[in-house]
Amino acid sequence: SKLLEQCTLPITGFQCVKRIVTNLAVLDVTPNGFKLIETAPGVTVDEVVSATEGRLIVEGEIPEMKL
Protein backbone atom coordinates (compact mmCIF):
# COMPACT_ATOMS: atom_id res chain seq x y z
CA SER A 1 0.00 0.00 0.00
CA LYS A 2 1.09 3.57 -0.60
CA LEU A 3 0.07 6.69 1.32
CA LEU A 4 -0.56 9.45 -1.18
CA GLU A 5 -0.06 13.15 -0.78
CA GLN A 6 -3.51 13.71 -2.28
CA CYS A 7 -6.53 11.39 -2.26
CA THR A 8 -7.40 9.94 -5.66
CA LEU A 9 -10.80 8.54 -4.63
CA PRO A 10 -14.07 10.41 -4.03
CA ILE A 11 -13.97 12.21 -0.67
CA THR A 12 -16.74 11.16 1.73
CA GLY A 13 -15.53 13.12 4.76
CA PHE A 14 -12.96 15.81 5.48
CA GLN A 15 -10.44 15.73 8.34
CA CYS A 16 -12.16 12.77 10.01
CA VAL A 17 -9.26 10.28 9.94
CA LYS A 18 -6.79 10.51 12.81
CA ARG A 19 -4.97 7.15 12.53
CA ILE A 20 -4.14 4.91 9.56
CA VAL A 21 -3.24 1.23 9.90
CA THR A 22 -1.74 -0.44 6.81
CA ASN A 23 0.11 -3.66 6.08
CA LEU A 24 3.33 -1.66 6.58
CA ALA A 25 2.75 0.64 9.53
CA VAL A 26 0.57 2.61 11.92
CA LEU A 27 0.54 6.34 11.25
CA ASP A 28 -1.19 9.29 12.84
CA VAL A 29 -2.61 11.98 10.56
CA THR A 30 -1.39 15.38 11.76
CA PRO A 31 -1.58 18.89 10.28
CA ASN A 32 2.13 18.50 9.40
CA GLY A 33 1.91 15.11 7.68
CA PHE A 34 1.78 11.40 8.48
CA LYS A 35 3.54 10.62 11.78
CA LEU A 36 5.03 7.13 11.89
CA ILE A 37 3.97 5.42 15.15
CA GLU A 38 5.12 1.82 14.58
CA THR A 39 6.08 -0.54 11.77
CA ALA A 40 4.61 -3.93 10.94
CA PRO A 41 6.73 -6.96 11.89
CA GLY A 42 9.68 -7.29 9.53
CA VAL A 43 9.08 -3.88 7.89
CA THR A 44 11.81 -1.24 8.11
CA VAL A 45 11.36 2.50 8.48
CA ASP A 46 13.05 2.88 5.08
CA GLU A 47 10.38 0.66 3.48
CA VAL A 48 7.65 2.87 4.97
CA VAL A 49 9.46 5.99 3.75
CA SER A 50 9.69 4.52 0.21
CA ALA A 51 5.97 3.68 0.19
CA THR A 52 4.84 7.10 1.41
CA GLU A 53 4.28 9.87 -1.11
CA GLY A 54 3.00 12.39 1.44
CA ARG A 55 5.08 14.09 4.14
CA LEU A 56 6.24 11.47 6.65
CA ILE A 57 7.34 12.45 10.15
CA VAL A 58 9.79 10.03 11.77
CA GLU A 59 10.82 10.95 15.31
CA GLY A 60 13.09 8.85 17.51
CA GLU A 61 13.12 5.07 17.61
CA ILE A 62 10.09 3.56 15.87
CA PRO A 63 8.92 0.33 17.52
CA GLU A 64 7.64 -2.75 15.72
CA MET A 65 3.96 -3.67 16.22
CA LYS A 66 3.25 -6.33 18.81
CA LEU A 67 1.01 -9.11 17.53
N, CA, C, O and CB atoms as a CASP TS submission, in Angstrom:
PFRMAT TS
TARGET T0000
AUTHOR 0000-0000-0000
METHOD Language model
MODEL 1
PARENT N/A
ATOM      1  N   SER     1       0.842  -1.183   0.000  1.00  0.00           N
ATOM      2  CA  SER     1       0.000   0.000   0.000  1.00  0.00           C
ATOM      3  C   SER     1       0.876   1.230   0.000  1.00  0.00           C
ATOM      4  O   SER     1       2.025   1.185   0.438  1.00  0.00           O
ATOM      5  CB  SER     1      -0.952   0.007   1.207  1.00  0.00           C
ATOM      6  N   LYS     2       0.338   2.324  -0.488  1.00  0.00           N
ATOM      7  CA  LYS     2       1.088   3.574  -0.602  1.00  0.00           C
ATOM      8  C   LYS     2       0.222   4.705  -0.058  1.00  0.00           C
ATOM      9  O   LYS     2      -0.943   4.841  -0.433  1.00  0.00           O
ATOM     10  CB  LYS     2       1.511   3.852  -2.087  1.00  0.00           C
ATOM     11  N   LEU     3       0.795   5.512   0.826  1.00  0.00           N
ATOM     12  CA  LEU     3       0.075   6.688   1.324  1.00  0.00           C
ATOM     13  C   LEU     3       0.363   7.848   0.391  1.00  0.00           C
ATOM     14  O   LEU     3       1.516   8.227   0.187  1.00  0.00           O
ATOM     15  CB  LEU     3       0.485   7.036   2.795  1.00  0.00           C
ATOM     16  N   LEU     4      -0.691   8.404  -0.168  1.00  0.00           N
ATOM     17  CA  LEU     4      -0.558   9.445  -1.177  1.00  0.00           C
ATOM     18  C   LEU     4      -0.653  10.832  -0.563  1.00  0.00           C
ATOM     19  O   LEU     4      -1.302  11.040   0.461  1.00  0.00           O
ATOM     20  CB  LEU     4      -1.618   9.279  -2.247  1.00  0.00           C
ATOM     21  N   GLU     5       0.006  11.763  -1.211  1.00  0.00           N
ATOM     22  CA  GLU     5      -0.062  13.155  -0.776  1.00  0.00           C
ATOM     23  C   GLU     5      -1.473  13.704  -0.943  1.00  0.00           C
ATOM     24  O   GLU     5      -1.932  14.515  -0.138  1.00  0.00           O
ATOM     25  CB  GLU     5       0.937  14.013  -1.561  1.00  0.00           C
ATOM     26  N   GLN     6      -2.157  13.256  -1.994  1.00  0.00           N
ATOM     27  CA  GLN     6      -3.513  13.709  -2.276  1.00  0.00           C
ATOM     28  C   GLN     6      -4.394  12.506  -2.570  1.00  0.00           C
ATOM     29  O   GLN     6      -3.971  11.589  -3.274  1.00  0.00           O
ATOM     30  CB  GLN     6      -3.532  14.704  -3.460  1.00  0.00           C
ATOM     31  N   CYS     7      -5.604  12.497  -2.046  1.00  0.00           N
ATOM     32  CA  CYS     7      -6.533  11.392  -2.256  1.00  0.00           C
ATOM     33  C   CYS     7      -6.962  11.335  -3.714  1.00  0.00           C
ATOM     34  O   CYS     7      -7.256  12.360  -4.330  1.00  0.00           O
ATOM     35  CB  CYS     7      -7.760  11.532  -1.343  1.00  0.00           C
ATOM     36  N   THR     8      -6.993  10.109  -4.261  1.00  0.00           N
ATOM     37  CA  THR     8      -7.396   9.940  -5.656  1.00  0.00           C
ATOM     38  C   THR     8      -8.789   9.336  -5.776  1.00  0.00           C
ATOM     39  O   THR     8      -9.266   9.094  -6.884  1.00  0.00           O
ATOM     40  CB  THR     8      -6.392   9.066  -6.389  1.00  0.00           C
ATOM     41  N   LEU     9      -9.439   9.093  -4.656  1.00  0.00           N
ATOM     42  CA  LEU     9     -10.795   8.538  -4.632  1.00  0.00           C
ATOM     43  C   LEU     9     -11.795   9.624  -4.245  1.00  0.00           C
ATOM     44  O   LEU     9     -11.387  10.671  -3.741  1.00  0.00           O
ATOM     45  CB  LEU     9     -10.884   7.343  -3.647  1.00  0.00           C
ATOM     46  N   PRO    10     -13.084   9.409  -4.462  1.00  0.00           N
ATOM     47  CA  PRO    10     -14.071  10.408  -4.030  1.00  0.00           C
ATOM     48  C   PRO    10     -13.994  10.623  -2.506  1.00  0.00           C
ATOM     49  O   PRO    10     -13.884   9.662  -1.746  1.00  0.00           O
ATOM     50  CB  PRO    10     -15.505   9.965  -4.440  1.00  0.00           C
ATOM     51  N   ILE    11     -14.053  11.853  -2.085  1.00  0.00           N
ATOM     52  CA  ILE    11     -13.975  12.215  -0.670  1.00  0.00           C
ATOM     53  C   ILE    11     -15.364  12.082  -0.046  1.00  0.00           C
ATOM     54  O   ILE    11     -16.330  12.657  -0.546  1.00  0.00           O
ATOM     55  CB  ILE    11     -13.420  13.666  -0.490  1.00  0.00           C
ATOM     56  N   THR    12     -15.458  11.328   1.037  1.00  0.00           N
ATOM     57  CA  THR    12     -16.744  11.163   1.735  1.00  0.00           C
ATOM     58  C   THR    12     -16.772  11.893   3.067  1.00  0.00           C
ATOM     59  O   THR    12     -17.831  12.029   3.680  1.00  0.00           O
ATOM     60  CB  THR    12     -17.034   9.687   1.960  1.00  0.00           C
ATOM     61  N   GLY    13     -15.615  12.363   3.518  1.00  0.00           N
ATOM     62  CA  GLY    13     -15.533  13.122   4.761  1.00  0.00           C
ATOM     63  C   GLY    13     -14.194  13.844   4.815  1.00  0.00           C
ATOM     64  O   GLY    13     -13.187  13.327   4.332  1.00  0.00           O
ATOM     65  N   PHE    14     -14.182  15.026   5.398  1.00  0.00           N
ATOM     66  CA  PHE    14     -12.957  15.809   5.479  1.00  0.00           C
ATOM     67  C   PHE    14     -12.441  15.835   6.911  1.00  0.00           C
ATOM     68  O   PHE    14     -13.207  16.030   7.854  1.00  0.00           O
ATOM     69  CB  PHE    14     -13.193  17.237   4.968  1.00  0.00           C
ATOM     70  N   GLN    15     -11.139  15.638   7.062  1.00  0.00           N
ATOM     71  CA  GLN    15     -10.443  15.732   8.341  1.00  0.00           C
ATOM     72  C   GLN    15     -11.086  14.864   9.415  1.00  0.00           C
ATOM     73  O   GLN    15     -11.191  15.278  10.570  1.00  0.00           O
ATOM     74  CB  GLN    15     -10.405  17.170   8.804  1.00  0.00           C
ATOM     75  N   CYS    16     -11.520  13.654   9.039  1.00  0.00           N
ATOM     76  CA  CYS    16     -12.161  12.772  10.014  1.00  0.00           C
ATOM     77  C   CYS    16     -11.264  11.596  10.386  1.00  0.00           C
ATOM     78  O   CYS    16     -11.558  10.879  11.342  1.00  0.00           O
ATOM     79  CB  CYS    16     -13.486  12.259   9.466  1.00  0.00           C
ATOM     80  N   VAL    17     -10.178  11.387   9.648  1.00  0.00           N
ATOM     81  CA  VAL    17      -9.263  10.282   9.937  1.00  0.00           C
ATOM     82  C   VAL    17      -8.116  10.796  10.792  1.00  0.00           C
ATOM     83  O   VAL    17      -7.464  11.783  10.450  1.00  0.00           O
ATOM     84  CB  VAL    17      -8.727   9.639   8.626  1.00  0.00           C
ATOM     85  N   LYS    18      -7.878  10.118  11.907  1.00  0.00           N
ATOM     86  CA  LYS    18      -6.794  10.513  12.808  1.00  0.00           C
ATOM     87  C   LYS    18      -5.673   9.483  12.840  1.00  0.00           C
ATOM     88  O   LYS    18      -4.535   9.826  13.161  1.00  0.00           O
ATOM     89  CB  LYS    18      -7.334  10.725  14.211  1.00  0.00           C
ATOM     90  N   ARG    19      -5.974   8.219  12.509  1.00  0.00           N
ATOM     91  CA  ARG    19      -4.973   7.148  12.526  1.00  0.00           C
ATOM     92  C   ARG    19      -5.206   6.235  11.326  1.00  0.00           C
ATOM     93  O   ARG    19      -6.344   5.925  10.974  1.00  0.00           O
ATOM     94  CB  ARG    19      -5.037   6.336  13.862  1.00  0.00           C
ATOM     95  N   ILE    20      -4.100   5.809  10.704  1.00  0.00           N
ATOM     96  CA  ILE    20      -4.140   4.907   9.563  1.00  0.00           C
ATOM     97  C   ILE    20      -3.330   3.665   9.917  1.00  0.00           C
ATOM     98  O   ILE    20      -2.196   3.761  10.384  1.00  0.00           O
ATOM     99  CB  ILE    20      -3.589   5.596   8.269  1.00  0.00           C
ATOM    100  N   VAL    21      -3.929   2.499   9.688  1.00  0.00           N
ATOM    101  CA  VAL    21      -3.237   1.229   9.897  1.00  0.00           C
ATOM    102  C   VAL    21      -3.158   0.531   8.546  1.00  0.00           C
ATOM    103  O   VAL    21      -4.186   0.257   7.926  1.00  0.00           O
ATOM    104  CB  VAL    21      -3.972   0.331  10.970  1.00  0.00           C
ATOM    105  N   THR    22      -1.939   0.242   8.084  1.00  0.00           N
ATOM    106  CA  THR    22      -1.742  -0.442   6.812  1.00  0.00           C
ATOM    107  C   THR    22      -0.979  -1.739   7.050  1.00  0.00           C
ATOM    108  O   THR    22      -0.657  -2.085   8.187  1.00  0.00           O
ATOM    109  CB  THR    22      -0.987   0.465   5.806  1.00  0.00           C
ATOM    110  N   ASN    23      -0.695  -2.448   5.966  1.00  0.00           N
ATOM    111  CA  ASN    23       0.108  -3.657   6.079  1.00  0.00           C
ATOM    112  C   ASN    23       1.573  -3.337   6.372  1.00  0.00           C
ATOM    113  O   ASN    23       2.356  -4.243   6.657  1.00  0.00           O
ATOM    114  CB  ASN    23       0.001  -4.474   4.803  1.00  0.00           C
ATOM    115  N   LEU    24       1.949  -2.065   6.307  1.00  0.00           N
ATOM    116  CA  LEU    24       3.328  -1.657   6.577  1.00  0.00           C
ATOM    117  C   LEU    24       3.519  -0.962   7.913  1.00  0.00           C
ATOM    118  O   LEU    24       4.568  -1.109   8.540  1.00  0.00           O
ATOM    119  CB  LEU    24       3.800  -0.759   5.494  1.00  0.00           C
ATOM    120  N   ALA    25       2.516  -0.202   8.362  1.00  0.00           N
ATOM    121  CA  ALA    25       2.746   0.640   9.532  1.00  0.00           C
ATOM    122  C   ALA    25       1.457   1.196  10.117  1.00  0.00           C
ATOM    123  O   ALA    25       0.374   1.075   9.544  1.00  0.00           O
ATOM    124  CB  ALA    25       3.665   1.774   9.173  1.00  0.00           C
ATOM    125  N   VAL    26       1.621   1.812  11.290  1.00  0.00           N
ATOM    126  CA  VAL    26       0.570   2.608  11.923  1.00  0.00           C
ATOM    127  C   VAL    26       1.049   4.051  11.871  1.00  0.00           C
ATOM    128  O   VAL    26       2.173   4.360  12.266  1.00  0.00           O
ATOM    129  CB  VAL    26       0.271   2.135  13.417  1.00  0.00           C
ATOM    130  N   LEU    27       0.182   4.930  11.379  1.00  0.00           N
ATOM    131  CA  LEU    27       0.539   6.341  11.247  1.00  0.00           C
ATOM    132  C   LEU    27      -0.583   7.207  11.792  1.00  0.00           C
ATOM    133  O   LEU    27      -1.762   6.888  11.635  1.00  0.00           O
ATOM    134  CB  LEU    27       0.834   6.701   9.773  1.00  0.00           C
ATOM    135  N   ASP    28      -0.209   8.295  12.429  1.00  0.00           N
ATOM    136  CA  ASP    28      -1.189   9.290  12.840  1.00  0.00           C
ATOM    137  C   ASP    28      -1.246  10.370  11.777  1.00  0.00           C
ATOM    138  O   ASP    28      -0.220  10.729  11.200  1.00  0.00           O
ATOM    139  CB  ASP    28      -0.839   9.893  14.231  1.00  0.00           C
ATOM    140  N   VAL    29      -2.433  10.889  11.514  1.00  0.00           N
ATOM    141  CA  VAL    29      -2.610  11.979  10.565  1.00  0.00           C
ATOM    142  C   VAL    29      -2.548  13.274  11.361  1.00  0.00           C
ATOM    143  O   VAL    29      -3.373  13.505  12.245  1.00  0.00           O
ATOM    144  CB  VAL    29      -3.967  11.849   9.768  1.00  0.00           C
ATOM    145  N   THR    30      -1.574  14.113  11.050  1.00  0.00           N
ATOM    146  CA  THR    30      -1.392  15.379  11.762  1.00  0.00           C
ATOM    147  C   THR    30      -1.461  16.526  10.752  1.00  0.00           C
ATOM    148  O   THR    30      -1.400  16.284   9.547  1.00  0.00           O
ATOM    149  CB  THR    30      -0.031  15.399  12.539  1.00  0.00           C
ATOM    150  N   PRO    31      -1.585  17.755  11.215  1.00  0.00           N
ATOM    151  CA  PRO    31      -1.581  18.893  10.284  1.00  0.00           C
ATOM    152  C   PRO    31      -0.266  19.007   9.510  1.00  0.00           C
ATOM    153  O   PRO    31      -0.223  19.632   8.450  1.00  0.00           O
ATOM    154  CB  PRO    31      -1.837  20.188  11.046  1.00  0.00           C
ATOM    155  N   ASN    32       0.810  18.403  10.036  1.00  0.00           N
ATOM    156  CA  ASN    32       2.127  18.505   9.404  1.00  0.00           C
ATOM    157  C   ASN    32       2.482  17.308   8.534  1.00  0.00           C
ATOM    158  O   ASN    32       3.535  17.310   7.897  1.00  0.00           O
ATOM    159  CB  ASN    32       3.174  18.673  10.454  1.00  0.00           C
ATOM    160  N   GLY    33       1.632  16.287   8.491  1.00  0.00           N
ATOM    161  CA  GLY    33       1.906  15.106   7.677  1.00  0.00           C
ATOM    162  C   GLY    33       1.561  13.831   8.420  1.00  0.00           C
ATOM    163  O   GLY    33       0.915  13.859   9.467  1.00  0.00           O
ATOM    164  N   PHE    34       2.004  12.705   7.858  1.00  0.00           N
ATOM    165  CA  PHE    34       1.779  11.399   8.482  1.00  0.00           C
ATOM    166  C   PHE    34       2.889  11.135   9.492  1.00  0.00           C
ATOM    167  O   PHE    34       4.065  11.139   9.128  1.00  0.00           O
ATOM    168  CB  PHE    34       1.724  10.265   7.411  1.00  0.00           C
ATOM    169  N   LYS    35       2.535  10.906  10.755  1.00  0.00           N
ATOM    170  CA  LYS    35       3.540  10.624  11.785  1.00  0.00           C
ATOM    171  C   LYS    35       3.626   9.116  11.982  1.00  0.00           C
ATOM    172  O   LYS    35       2.640   8.472  12.338  1.00  0.00           O
ATOM    173  CB  LYS    35       3.191  11.344  13.132  1.00  0.00           C
ATOM    174  N   LEU    36       4.814   8.557  11.748  1.00  0.00           N
ATOM    175  CA  LEU    36       5.027   7.127  11.890  1.00  0.00           C
ATOM    176  C   LEU    36       5.029   6.755  13.371  1.00  0.00           C
ATOM    177  O   LEU    36       5.833   7.271  14.147  1.00  0.00           O
ATOM    178  CB  LEU    36       6.350   6.701  11.214  1.00  0.00           C
ATOM    179  N   ILE    37       4.115   5.848  13.759  1.00  0.00           N
ATOM    180  CA  ILE    37       3.969   5.424  15.152  1.00  0.00           C
ATOM    181  C   ILE    37       4.673   4.092  15.374  1.00  0.00           C
ATOM    182  O   ILE    37       5.425   3.948  16.338  1.00  0.00           O
ATOM    183  CB  ILE    37       2.478   5.314  15.536  1.00  0.00           C
ATOM    184  N   GLU    38       4.440   3.108  14.491  1.00  0.00           N
ATOM    185  CA  GLU    38       5.125   1.820  14.579  1.00  0.00           C
ATOM    186  C   GLU    38       5.084   1.132  13.229  1.00  0.00           C
ATOM    187  O   GLU    38       4.225   1.420  12.396  1.00  0.00           O
ATOM    188  CB  GLU    38       4.488   0.925  15.664  1.00  0.00           C
ATOM    189  N   THR    39       6.028   0.213  13.022  1.00  0.00           N
ATOM    190  CA  THR    39       6.082  -0.538  11.772  1.00  0.00           C
ATOM    191  C   THR    39       5.514  -1.932  11.985  1.00  0.00           C
ATOM    192  O   THR    39       5.473  -2.437  13.107  1.00  0.00           O
ATOM    193  CB  THR    39       7.529  -0.618  11.239  1.00  0.00           C
ATOM    194  N   ALA    40       5.079  -2.543  10.892  1.00  0.00           N
ATOM    195  CA  ALA    40       4.610  -3.929  10.935  1.00  0.00           C
ATOM    196  C   ALA    40       5.826  -4.834  11.150  1.00  0.00           C
ATOM    197  O   ALA    40       6.949  -4.445  10.831  1.00  0.00           O
ATOM    198  CB  ALA    40       3.836  -4.316   9.614  1.00  0.00           C
ATOM    199  N   PRO    41       5.608  -6.038  11.688  1.00  0.00           N
ATOM    200  CA  PRO    41       6.728  -6.964  11.895  1.00  0.00           C
ATOM    201  C   PRO    41       7.506  -7.212  10.600  1.00  0.00           C
ATOM    202  O   PRO    41       6.925  -7.538   9.565  1.00  0.00           O
ATOM    203  CB  PRO    41       6.215  -8.295  12.453  1.00  0.00           C
ATOM    204  N   GLY    42       8.811  -7.054  10.676  1.00  0.00           N
ATOM    205  CA  GLY    42       9.680  -7.288   9.533  1.00  0.00           C
ATOM    206  C   GLY    42       9.785  -6.141   8.550  1.00  0.00           C
ATOM    207  O   GLY    42      10.521  -6.240   7.569  1.00  0.00           O
ATOM    208  N   VAL    43       9.063  -5.049   8.790  1.00  0.00           N
ATOM    209  CA  VAL    43       9.083  -3.884   7.889  1.00  0.00           C
ATOM    210  C   VAL    43      10.014  -2.828   8.480  1.00  0.00           C
ATOM    211  O   VAL    43       9.944  -2.528   9.672  1.00  0.00           O
ATOM    212  CB  VAL    43       7.634  -3.297   7.677  1.00  0.00           C
ATOM    213  N   THR    44      10.881  -2.271   7.647  1.00  0.00           N
ATOM    214  CA  THR    44      11.809  -1.244   8.110  1.00  0.00           C
ATOM    215  C   THR    44      11.215   0.152   7.926  1.00  0.00           C
ATOM    216  O   THR    44      10.276   0.350   7.155  1.00  0.00           O
ATOM    217  CB  THR    44      13.146  -1.355   7.361  1.00  0.00           C
ATOM    218  N   VAL    45      11.776   1.097   8.640  1.00  0.00           N
ATOM    219  CA  VAL    45      11.361   2.497   8.481  1.00  0.00           C
ATOM    220  C   VAL    45      11.619   2.934   7.042  1.00  0.00           C
ATOM    221  O   VAL    45      10.806   3.653   6.461  1.00  0.00           O
ATOM    222  CB  VAL    45      12.120   3.428   9.484  1.00  0.00           C
ATOM    223  N   ASP    46      12.733   2.511   6.466  1.00  0.00           N
ATOM    224  CA  ASP    46      13.046   2.880   5.078  1.00  0.00           C
ATOM    225  C   ASP    46      11.990   2.372   4.103  1.00  0.00           C
ATOM    226  O   ASP    46      11.672   3.056   3.130  1.00  0.00           O
ATOM    227  CB  ASP    46      14.417   2.332   4.681  1.00  0.00           C
ATOM    228  N   GLU    47      11.442   1.186   4.348  1.00  0.00           N
ATOM    229  CA  GLU    47      10.378   0.665   3.481  1.00  0.00           C
ATOM    230  C   GLU    47       9.127   1.525   3.580  1.00  0.00           C
ATOM    231  O   GLU    47       8.458   1.763   2.574  1.00  0.00           O
ATOM    232  CB  GLU    47      10.046  -0.790   3.850  1.00  0.00           C
ATOM    233  N   VAL    48       8.803   1.993   4.783  1.00  0.00           N
ATOM    234  CA  VAL    48       7.647   2.872   4.965  1.00  0.00           C
ATOM    235  C   VAL    48       7.898   4.206   4.265  1.00  0.00           C
ATOM    236  O   VAL    48       7.009   4.743   3.604  1.00  0.00           O
ATOM    237  CB  VAL    48       7.355   3.096   6.476  1.00  0.00           C
ATOM    238  N   VAL    49       9.102   4.733   4.412  1.00  0.00           N
ATOM    239  CA  VAL    49       9.464   5.995   3.746  1.00  0.00           C
ATOM    240  C   VAL    49       9.300   5.851   2.232  1.00  0.00           C
ATOM    241  O   VAL    49       8.743   6.737   1.583  1.00  0.00           O
ATOM    242  CB  VAL    49      10.926   6.406   4.096  1.00  0.00           C
ATOM    243  N   SER    50       9.779   4.746   1.669  1.00  0.00           N
ATOM    244  CA  SER    50       9.688   4.520   0.214  1.00  0.00           C
ATOM    245  C   SER    50       8.254   4.406  -0.270  1.00  0.00           C
ATOM    246  O   SER    50       7.951   4.772  -1.406  1.00  0.00           O
ATOM    247  CB  SER    50      10.445   3.264  -0.168  1.00  0.00           C
ATOM    248  N   ALA    51       7.367   3.901   0.583  1.00  0.00           N
ATOM    249  CA  ALA    51       5.974   3.680   0.187  1.00  0.00           C
ATOM    250  C   ALA    51       5.072   4.877   0.481  1.00  0.00           C
ATOM    251  O   ALA    51       3.869   4.828   0.224  1.00  0.00           O
ATOM    252  CB  ALA    51       5.432   2.461   0.890  1.00  0.00           C
ATOM    253  N   THR    52       5.646   5.942   1.014  1.00  0.00           N
ATOM    254  CA  THR    52       4.844   7.103   1.411  1.00  0.00           C
ATOM    255  C   THR    52       5.150   8.284   0.509  1.00  0.00           C
ATOM    256  O   THR    52       6.275   8.781   0.470  1.00  0.00           O
ATOM    257  CB  THR    52       5.108   7.475   2.883  1.00  0.00           C
ATOM    258  N   GLU    53       4.126   8.730  -0.219  1.00  0.00           N
ATOM    259  CA  GLU    53       4.278   9.873  -1.109  1.00  0.00           C
ATOM    260  C   GLU    53       4.132  11.180  -0.334  1.00  0.00           C
ATOM    261  O   GLU    53       4.826  12.157  -0.613  1.00  0.00           O
ATOM    262  CB  GLU    53       3.249   9.808  -2.247  1.00  0.00           C
ATOM    263  N   GLY    54       3.228  11.187   0.635  1.00  0.00           N
ATOM    264  CA  GLY    54       2.996  12.388   1.440  1.00  0.00           C
ATOM    265  C   GLY    54       4.118  12.625   2.430  1.00  0.00           C
ATOM    266  O   GLY    54       5.028  11.806   2.553  1.00  0.00           O
ATOM    267  N   ARG    55       4.054  13.741   3.136  1.00  0.00           N
ATOM    268  CA  ARG    55       5.077  14.095   4.137  1.00  0.00           C
ATOM    269  C   ARG    55       5.016  13.095   5.285  1.00  0.00           C
ATOM    270  O   ARG    55       3.961  12.901   5.889  1.00  0.00           O
ATOM    271  CB  ARG    55       4.872  15.557   4.668  1.00  0.00           C
ATOM    272  N   LEU    56       6.146  12.462   5.584  1.00  0.00           N
ATOM    273  CA  LEU    56       6.238  11.470   6.648  1.00  0.00           C
ATOM    274  C   LEU    56       7.116  12.017   7.761  1.00  0.00           C
ATOM    275  O   LEU    56       8.237  12.465   7.518  1.00  0.00           O
ATOM    276  CB  LEU    56       6.797  10.127   6.113  1.00  0.00           C
ATOM    277  N   ILE    57       6.602  11.977   8.977  1.00  0.00           N
ATOM    278  CA  ILE    57       7.339  12.446  10.150  1.00  0.00           C
ATOM    279  C   ILE    57       7.841  11.224  10.900  1.00  0.00           C
ATOM    280  O   ILE    57       7.055  10.384  11.338  1.00  0.00           O
ATOM    281  CB  ILE    57       6.448  13.352  11.074  1.00  0.00           C
ATOM    282  N   VAL    58       9.162  11.132  11.042  1.00  0.00           N
ATOM    283  CA  VAL    58       9.787  10.028  11.770  1.00  0.00           C
ATOM    284  C   VAL    58      10.586  10.649  12.909  1.00  0.00           C
ATOM    285  O   VAL    58      11.566  11.358  12.680  1.00  0.00           O
ATOM    286  CB  VAL    58      10.707   9.141  10.828  1.00  0.00           C
ATOM    287  N   GLU    59      10.154  10.373  14.143  1.00  0.00           N
ATOM    288  CA  GLU    59      10.816  10.952  15.312  1.00  0.00           C
ATOM    289  C   GLU    59      11.273   9.843  16.247  1.00  0.00           C
ATOM    290  O   GLU    59      10.463   9.028  16.688  1.00  0.00           O
ATOM    291  CB  GLU    59       9.874  11.930  16.053  1.00  0.00           C
ATOM    292  N   GLY    60      12.560   9.807  16.550  1.00  0.00           N
ATOM    293  CA  GLY    60      13.092   8.847  17.505  1.00  0.00           C
ATOM    294  C   GLY    60      13.052   7.423  16.993  1.00  0.00           C
ATOM    295  O   GLY    60      12.919   7.174  15.795  1.00  0.00           O
ATOM    296  N   GLU    61      13.170   6.489  17.936  1.00  0.00           N
ATOM    297  CA  GLU    61      13.124   5.070  17.611  1.00  0.00           C
ATOM    298  C   GLU    61      11.676   4.665  17.332  1.00  0.00           C
ATOM    299  O   GLU    61      10.784   4.978  18.120  1.00  0.00           O
ATOM    300  CB  GLU    61      13.727   4.215  18.766  1.00  0.00           C
ATOM    301  N   ILE    62      11.443   3.988  16.240  1.00  0.00           N
ATOM    302  CA  ILE    62      10.093   3.558  15.871  1.00  0.00           C
ATOM    303  C   ILE    62       9.976   2.066  16.228  1.00  0.00           C
ATOM    304  O   ILE    62      10.706   1.237  15.684  1.00  0.00           O
ATOM    305  CB  ILE    62       9.800   3.815  14.325  1.00  0.00           C
ATOM    306  N   PRO    63       9.060   1.734  17.138  1.00  0.00           N
ATOM    307  CA  PRO    63       8.918   0.326  17.525  1.00  0.00           C
ATOM    308  C   PRO    63       8.185  -0.499  16.478  1.00  0.00           C
ATOM    309  O   PRO    63       7.481   0.034  15.620  1.00  0.00           O
ATOM    310  CB  PRO    63       8.189   0.224  18.844  1.00  0.00           C
ATOM    311  N   GLU    64       8.367  -1.814  16.570  1.00  0.00           N
ATOM    312  CA  GLU    64       7.644  -2.750  15.724  1.00  0.00           C
ATOM    313  C   GLU    64       6.343  -3.121  16.433  1.00  0.00           C
ATOM    314  O   GLU    64       6.311  -3.259  17.656  1.00  0.00           O
ATOM    315  CB  GLU    64       8.506  -4.022  15.412  1.00  0.00           C
ATOM    316  N   MET    65       5.263  -3.282  15.647  1.00  0.00           N
ATOM    317  CA  MET    65       3.963  -3.666  16.219  1.00  0.00           C
ATOM    318  C   MET    65       4.082  -4.977  16.986  1.00  0.00           C
ATOM    319  O   MET    65       4.825  -5.875  16.591  1.00  0.00           O
ATOM    320  CB  MET    65       2.895  -3.797  15.110  1.00  0.00           C
ATOM    321  N   LYS    66       3.355  -5.074  18.068  1.00  0.00           N
ATOM    322  CA  LYS    66       3.253  -6.326  18.813  1.00  0.00           C
ATOM    323  C   LYS    66       2.022  -7.062  18.305  1.00  0.00           C
ATOM    324  O   LYS    66       0.955  -6.464  18.174  1.00  0.00           O
ATOM    325  CB  LYS    66       3.171  -6.074  20.365  1.00  0.00           C
ATOM    326  N   LEU    67       2.156  -8.326  18.024  1.00  0.00           N
ATOM    327  CA  LEU    67       1.014  -9.107  17.526  1.00  0.00           C
ATOM    328  C   LEU    67       0.220  -9.707  18.648  1.00  0.00           C
ATOM    329  O   LEU    67      -0.772 -10.393  18.405  1.00  0.00           O
ATOM    330  CB  LEU    67       1.480 -10.204  16.599  1.00  0.00           C
TER
END
